[in-house]
Every structure is written in C-alpha cells, then in structure tokens.
C-alpha cells in the first residue's frame, strides 16, 4: 500500500547513524520496516 511506503520512507529519512572511524566513507545498506496493523 502506498501509505505504508510513504511511512517507511519518512522513517528511513529520520534514521540517525553513529559515526565509526573504522568504517569506509561510502556505505550502502538496506533498511527493512515491518508494519503490523492493530485496532
């Protein structure tokens, strides 16, 4: 559903990462969000 895609994108853009001096300057990864619907 498009509403979940927009919610996941919004959450991903708000994600903050901690710096690691040993990590390469360019990093690539995947973020997975699991949504559960409840009433």
Phi and psi in degrees as GROMACS dihedral restraints (atoms count N, CA, C in turn):
[ dihedral_restraints ]
;  ai    aj    ak    al  type     phi  dphi    fc
    3     4     5     6     1   -60.9    20    10
    4     5     6     7     1   -34.3    20    10
    6     7     8     9     1   -63.9    20    10
    7     8     9    10     1   -33.1    20    10
    9    10    11    12     1   -74.0    20    10
   10    11    12    13     1   -34.6    20    10
   12    13    14    15     1   -62.9    20    10
   13    14    15    16     1   -44.5    20    10
   15    16    17    18     1   -67.5    20    10
   16    17    18    19     1   -36.1    20    10
   18    19    20    21     1   -66.7    20    10
   19    20    21    22     1   -40.9    20    10
   21    22    23    24     1   -65.7    20    10
   22    23    24    25     1   -41.7    20    10
   24    25    26    27     1   -64.0    20    10
   25    26    27    28     1   -42.9    20    10
   27    28    29    30     1   -61.2    20    10
   28    29    30    31     1   -44.3    20    10
   30    31    32    33     1   -64.7    20    10
   31    32    33    34     1   -41.0    20    10
   33    34    35    36     1   -63.5    20    10
   34    35    36    37     1   -40.2    20    10
   36    37    38    39     1   -68.5    20    10
   37    38    39    40     1   -22.5    20    10
   39    40    41    42     1   -88.7    20    10
   40    41    42    43     1    -7.8    20    10
   42    43    44    45     1   -67.6    20    10
   43    44    45    46     1   133.0    20    10
   45    46    47    48     1  -113.1    20    10
   46    47    48    49     1   138.8    20    10
   48    49    50    51     1  -115.7    20    10
   49    50    51    52     1   148.4    20    10
   51    52    53    54     1   -84.9    20    10
   52    53    54    55     1   140.7    20    10
   54    55    56    57     1   -71.7    20    10
   55    56    57    58     1   145.8    20    10
   57    58    59    60     1  -133.9    20    10
   58    59    60    61     1   113.0    20    10
   60    61    62    63     1   -62.3    20    10
   61    62    63    64     1   -22.7    20    10
   63    64    65    66     1   -88.5    20    10
   64    65    66    67     1    -9.2    20    10
   66    67    68    69     1   -81.5    20    10
   67    68    69    70     1   152.7    20    10
   69    70    71    72     1   -66.8    20    10
   70    71    72    73     1   157.2    20    10
   72    73    74    75     1   -67.4    20    10
   73    74    75    76     1   -31.3    20    10
   75    76    77    78     1  -112.3    20    10
   76    77    78    79     1   125.5    20    10
   78    79    80    81     1  -130.6    20    10
   79    80    81    82     1   146.0    20    10
   81    82    83    84     1  -128.1    20    10
   82    83    84    85     1   140.7    20    10
   84    85    86    87     1  -161.1    20    10
   85    86    87    88     1  -174.6    20    10
   87    88    89    90     1  -128.8    20    10
   88    89    90    91     1   139.1    20    10
   90    91    92    93     1  -113.5    20    10
   91    92    93    94     1   129.0    20    10
   93    94    95    96     1  -114.3    20    10
   94    95    96    97     1   133.5    20    10
   96    97    98    99     1  -115.2    20    10
   97    98    99   100     1   135.9    20    10
   99   100   101   102     1  -112.6    20    10
  100   101   102   103     1   118.9    20    10
  102   103   104   105     1  -100.8    20    10
  103   104   105   106     1   140.1    20    10
  105   106   107   108     1  -127.9    20    10
  106   107   108   109     1   135.2    20    10
  108   109   110   111     1   -95.6    20    10
  109   110   111   112     1   130.1    20    10
  111   112   113   114     1  -138.3    20    10
  112   113   114   115     1   158.7    20    10
